Amino acid sequence: MKDKLVIADTPTIRRKVHQYLREQIITGRIGPNERLVETRIAGEIGTSRTPVREALHSLELEGLVESIPRVGYRVKQISGEEAVEIYEIRCLIEVLAIRRALEKAGERLIKELRKNIDLAEERLSEGNVGAMVELDGQFHETIARLSGGKRLLELTQTLRRHSLRYRLQGFYGPGSAERALGGHKALLAAIEGGDQGEIALAVERHLAQFKEDAFRNIPGREEKKR
């Protein structure tokens, strides 16, 4: 029998443009407040303006760029106060979501979180930090999803979009991804123990450490003392 023909599933042009611009912003090659001109970007990467425009709109929804009337788009400035506020809200929401998820689907919650952690360990052992970014999002979204609360899930997803830049920055410093994974393990252990006080403490410690790593890895930025 002849070998079966396999056609690779390549990303669309829009997705490629989106990934390219996202990477440029996250790595700082395109700096805060820098204007993003559709025609110039299209010329640089050899595409039409339409996928660039759509990519910029997606990046705006993710909180990486902002639309300025009669000007266009520019890279959003990283705000320390915004990051602190996001993580404080996340602490409150996460504790509530865990409590509800334990009540509604405790065994399933523990099983899915453990599976996520096992996979994250595998990917980190391979040096795949990018996969850890996605698995981190899945870890926290699993908690919100199994809480059974539609609004909780919506809030979790909204906060993830707004904190994307901080989250990504929080994974790429030395040991940052490993510390994030350690936070997940500690949180799972607290969930398995079932003590709400320990769960709240594990959530607070995990998010505080992650916030610290995010600020540490943003060049020229320091967290504003509160």
C-alpha positions, 0 to 999 in steps of 0.5 A: 500500500502506498503511503497516505498523503498527509497535508499539513494544517498550516495557520491562516495568514491572519493567525500568522500576522497575529502571532508575529505582532504578539511576539514582537510586543511581548518581547519588547521589540515593539515598545510601549506607546509605539504606533502600529501603522497598518500599511507599514506593517503590511509592507514589512511582512508582505501581506495586505492590510486586511489581516493586519487590521484583523490581527490588531483588533484581536490584540486590542481584545487581548489588552496588548494594544489600544485604539486611539481615535484618528490615530490608529493603534498603539502598544498599550503601556504596562501598568503596575497598578492595573496588574496589582488590581487584576491579581487581587481580583483573581485571588477573590474569584479563584477562592470562590470558584474552587469552593463551588467546584469542590461542592459540585465536582470535587473528584473531577476537579482534582483529577483534571488539575492533576492531569494538567500538572503532569502534562506541564511537568512533561513539557517543562522537562522538554524545555517547552515554556510556551506550552506551560503558558497555555497549560497555566491558563487551562489550569485556572479555567478548569477551576472556573468551568467546574464551579458551574458558574457562568459569570465566574467563567466569564470573569475568569476569561476576561481577566485572562485576556486583560492580564495576558501580557503580565502572564506571558512576562511571568513565564520567561525569566529563570525559574519562573515557569517552575515556580508557577508549576510549584504554585499549582502543585501547592494549590492542588494539595490544598484542594485535596486537603479540603481546608478552605483557609489553606486553599485561600492561602495557597491561592494568595501565595501562588498569585503573589509569586507569579505577580512578582515574577511578572514584574521582575521580567518586565525591563525597567519596571518595578511594582509600585509599593502598596 
